[in-house]
């Protein structure tokens, strides 16, 4: 994809992990959708996965189920804010490892254009490669097996065939186990493999890989003049607050913190 000439400002974010238990993070993101960075809204926004902590099916956006579960109402509020933002900003969305079940109907409601992973984007005279990043964590073999299973049509069909309350119950159980592992001191994480990143960049004739997933924002040089830039996760509700946007503006790249003050 080549960015149209009128795109002067393009933003990239990922790993907000939005859910009803993150009120400050939610408000920061909704404020960003309205105001942009320092009052300047982008021409295009690329949401590179794990925007939502979990997505159990596009039927969560059905107005008739809003009162059945508070998380349905929460997601509908977020969806409405994204739809409003789409009136002034082109929204592009890529699946993450938490919200991969978000489908075409939900994208249509929110005014987002779904992207393949990875996705090459040409800005001016430079091509960057966009990815959520989880596919590149090749050393995490257990996760890669799990990823292949849950991305299959058969698994998704079985999961989505269940009643919505059942799906929510399963999602909350998974979230509870994940939080227990964090509090139990588990700090193992897999980074994107440099060989995988370089091969992907060369395959798509791109100079820079931009991804999230790892929650370890940094700029990594790669051989032959390539590089890998990791987006920040967002969390203003726990521990050290963080909320950052990577912005391309008229050919220049800059990371912008959205923390108050």
ABEGO torsion letter per residue (X at the ends): XBBBAABABBBBBBGAGBBAABAAAAAAAAAAAAAEBGGBBBABBBBBEGABABBAEAAAABAAAAAABAAAAAAAAAAAAAAAAAAABBBBBBBBAAAAABBAAAAAAAGBBBBBOBBBBBBEABBBBBBAGAAABAABAAAAAAAAAAABAAAAAAAAABBAAAAAAAAAAAAAAAAAAAAAGBABBBBBBAAAAAAAAAAAGBABBBBBGAGBBBBBBBBGGBBBBBBBBBBAABEBBBBBBBBBBGGBBBBBBABBX
